[in-house]
Amino acid sequence: MHFMPDTEDEDSAAEMFWPEGYKQVIREDVRRAIAAQLSRKKRFRRVYRQGYRERFSSYEDFLDKVADMVTIGAENGADDAFDEIVDALLEEEALPEMCRYTGYFWPNALPRDVREDLHRVIVDEYSQDDVYSFAYSVGYKNDFSTFDEYIGRVAELVETGVMNGANDALEGIYRSFMELGRLTPVRRYPRRLKMW
C-alpha cells in the first residue's frame, strides 16, 4: 500500500475566495425583510392549517422555514449573477445584460433600504478586488466613464440576481403550496473559489 500524504490543510490555506460580505446582508437583512412581511400579512395561515400543521410545530416555524428558503434562493441568485460576471471578465466580453423578470412574487426580497445596503457592501468589497480593478483598466474603461459606474453596474447585476433567485425559490414554494406537498429543498452553493 502506498502512503498518500494528507495535504487538505495546505490546499485549503492556498485557496482564495471571492469577498462575501454581501452574503451577510442577504442572510440578515434580506431574511429579516422577508420574515417581517410574512408575519405581518398572515397570508399563509390557511395553507399551513391545510397541509403543513403536521410537519411544523407552529405557524411561526413554518414561516421561518419559508423565509430561510427564500433567503437561500436570494443568496444563490447573487452567486449566479457573480458567476456570469466573472465569465464575462474571463472571456473579455461585455458585462451581462440586466435580466429582470417581468414580475416578482410576494414577499419582496429587496426593499429599498436593504437594496441600498447590499449595493454599498458589494461596491465597497469589489472596488478593492484586484480582478475587478484590472478588468476595468484593460477592458471596461471604454464602456464605463468611471470605475464607480462600472462597479455600480456590477452591484446592480447582483441585486437583480438576488431578486431572481428569491423569486425562483418562491416559485418552488408556491408550487408546493398548490399541491400541499413537501416543500422542495433549497440548498446553498459552496463558497465561490477564485480560480486564478
N, C-alpha and C positions, 0 to 999 in steps of 0.2 A: 504494500500500500504506500502510495506517495504522500508525503506531507505537503499540505496546502496551507500556506500562511494566511492568517486572518487579517485582511487589510481593510476591513469595514471602517474602523475608526479613522485611518489615514485617508481613505477615499472620501468619507463624509467631510472631513476637515478641508479637503481640497475643493469641494463643491461650492459653487457660488449660486445664490438665489436672487431673483428679482426682488426689489423692495415690495413689502406687503402691508404697509400701513393702511392702505385703502381697505384691506380686509377687516381691520379693526373697526373702521367706520361702518362697514356693512354689518358685521356681527353685532355691533352695539346699537348704532343709530338707526340703521335700516330696520333691524329687528324690532327695536323699540317703537318705531313709527307704525310698523305693520301690526304689532300686538295691540297698540293703542286703538287703532282703527277697528280691529276685530272685536275688542272688548266693549267699545263704545256702541257699536251698531247692533249687536246681538243677532246678526243675520243668520247664523248657523245653528241656532237652538233647535229648530225642527229637525234638521238633518242629523244633528247629534243624537236627539232622542230616538229617531227612527232607525239609525244604523250604526251608531258609534258608542252608545251608552255602555254596552258590554265590553268594549275594547279600551275605553278610557275611564278612569275613576271619577273624573269630574268634567264638566264643560270647560273649565279653565285649562285642565290638562290637554284637552282636545284642541283648544285654541293655541296653546303653547306649541303643540306639535305642528299645526298648520303654519304658525309664524316661523318656526325653525325650518320647515321645508321651503318656504318662500325665501327665507334668508339664504339658505344654501343655494337655491336656484339663482339668486341675485349674485352671489359670490362666483358661481360657476360662469355666469354670463359675463362678469368682469374678466375672468381668466380667458374666456373665449375671445373677447374683444382684444385683450393684450396679445394673445397668440396671433390673431390676424394682423395686428400692427407690426409685431416682430417679423412675421413672414414678409410683409411689405418692405420692411427695412432691409432684410437679408437679400431680397430679390431686387432691391433698388427700384421699387415701384412706388407709385403714389400711395399715400395713406388710404386705407379702405374708405368706401363711401359710407355715409351715415345711413344705417338701415333701421329706421324706426318702424315699429308696427303701426298699422293704421289706427288701431285702438288697443287699449290695455284693460285688463280685468281689474276689478276692485279686490283688495285694497291697493292703494298707491304705494309702491315701494320706495319712491324717491320724492317726498315732499320738498318744497323749495329749500328749506333750511338744511335738510340732510344732503340734498344735491350740492349745495354750496360748500358744505364741509368736505364732502367726497372730492369735489373738484379741487379744493385747496390742497388736500393731502396728496392727491395724485400730482398736481403741479409741483408742490414742494419736493416730493420724493424723486420724481422722474426728471426734474430740472437738474438734479445733482448726479444723475446716472450718466456715466461716460458714453455708453452706447447711444443713448438718445441725443446727447450733445454732438457726438461725432456724426451721427446720421443727419442731423440738421446741417452741420457745416459742409458736408460733402454732397448731400442730395436734396435737401428740402429748403435751403435758403432762397432758392428761386421761386418756390411755391408759396412761401410764407414770408412776409416782410420782416418779421422779428421772431426770435426764438420763443418769446412768450406766446405769440399767436400760434406757433407750431405746437408747443406743449399744451396749450389750451385746447387745441383740436384733439390731441391725444386724450385728454381728460374727457372731452365731450363724447368721443367714441366709446370710452369705457363706461361713462354714465349710461349711454344707450344700451350697452351690453348688460349692465345691471338691470335696467328696466326690462329688457328682453328675456333675460334669464329668470327673473322673478315671474314674468308673465308665463313663461314656459312651465314653471313649477305650478303656478295657479291653474293652468290648463289641465295638467295631470290631476290636480286635487279636485277640480270641478268635475272632471270625467269620473273620478271615483265616487263623488257625491251622487252623481246621476244614477249610478248602479248600486249605491250604498255598499260598495265593495271596499276591500282593504286599500288603505292609502298607498299609492305607489312610492316605493322608497326613492329618496333623493340623496345622493352621496356627494360629498366634497371631492374636488380634484386634489391630487397631491400638490405640494409646493411647486412653483414654476422654477425650473432649474435653468440657469444661464448656460447655454451650450457652447460659448466661445469665450 
